[in-house]
Amino acid sequence: MVMPSQPCNSFAELVCQSNFSFLHAASHPEELVRHAYFLGYQAIAITDECSMAGVVRAYTEIKGHHLPIKLIVGSLFRIQSQTLVLLCPNRQAYSECCRIISNARRRAEKGQYELTQWDLKTIKHCFCLWLPSENLPSKDNEEWGRWLLKHYKDRLFLCVKRWLTANEDSYLMMCESLADTLQLDIVATSFARMHEPTRLPLLQCLQAINTGCTVSELGRETLANAEACLPPIEKLTSLF
């Protein structure tokens, strides 16, 4: 795994969903940025799924309380079992991301979206974080990686999360192999869906509502633990 050249106290969380990712996350944007500041993060990205809705509240919280933490704007997308996060380093990138969000939402019923590979081809300024699928063979992930590399070149990074789940070691090995084969840098993320572990029961309730069953009936559909949160930097150091 490629290790960061910067010290860990400059950690930036680049994949983070707020409760504007409806029924998929359990913390307000304000809670996420406050907690990231409390933990000593240098920056945090709010990357709700096919949405920019959480960014405004996060920005208002940072500016209103003069928090010395950088807000990164972006959005998360799912397409053909792949998870992609587009980050916006400038106004042009922000405009591109908002455009494909609008187009993807218009193609689907309310509350849904339909992203296409053509949408992704039109992105010329965003950075792309790629989280390979845990449910596809390495060969299929590699094909996707090569397609992304063709269209994003120096703007593509392979993103790895540590949720301490079963078979995680084999997934990490696959990600390292993909990064080596495609010559991609690896970016560490917590892929946070709540600001702290105490929100797990709420997140499980939201998952049950989204699935249309009780919490006890979720089975493997629920999170196995509370690792999908913003961890202390000391824990990040031990995980990565």
Secondary structure, DSSP 8 states (H G I E B T S, - for coil): ----SS-GGG-EE--B--TTSTTT--S-HHHHHHHHHHHT-SEEEE--BT--HHHHHHHHHHHHTT---EEEEEEEEEETTEEEEEEESSHHHHHHHHHHHHHHHHTS-TT-----HHHHHT--S-EEEEE--SSS-HHHHHHHHHHHHHHHGGGEEEEEE----TTHHHHHHHHHHHHHHHT--EEEE--BSSSSGGGHHHHHHHHHHHHTS-GGG-GGGS-SSS-SS---HHHHHHH-
